[in-house]
């Protein structure tokens, strides 16, 4: 994951941190994992 973040940063992104879309994607994945893991 860190390698991908560094690679995307090299592609011309000069923004620091994550974009809103990236944060939403991470939150969605975490929510899915939590929904699967919690009932068990």
C-alpha positions in Angstrom: 0.0 0.0 0.0 2.8 2.4 0.9 4.5 1.6 -2.4 1.3 2.4 -4.3 0.9 5.7 -2.4 4.4 6.7 -3.2 4.0 5.7 -6.9 0.9 7.8 -7.2 2.6 10.7 -5.6 5.3 10.5 -8.2 2.8 10.8 -11.0 2.4 14.5 -10.4 0.2 14.8 -7.3 1.5 17.5 -5.1 -1.4 17.3 -2.6 -0.6 16.1 0.9 -2.7 13.4 2.5 -5.6 11.7 0.9 -8.3 12.9 -1.4 -11.9 12.7 -0.4 -12.5 9.8 -2.8 -9.6 7.8 -1.4 -10.9 8.4 2.2 -14.4 7.3 1.2 -13.0 4.2 -0.5 -11.0 3.3 2.6 -14.0 3.9 4.9 -16.2 1.7 2.6 -13.7 -1.2 2.7 -13.4 -0.9 6.5 -17.1 -0.9 6.9 -17.5 -4.0 4.8 -14.8 -5.8 6.7 -16.4 -4.8 10.0 -19.8 -5.9 8.9 -18.4 -9.3 8.0 -16.3 -9.7 11.1 -18.6 -8.4 13.9 -21.5 -10.9 13.6 -19.0 -13.7 14.0 
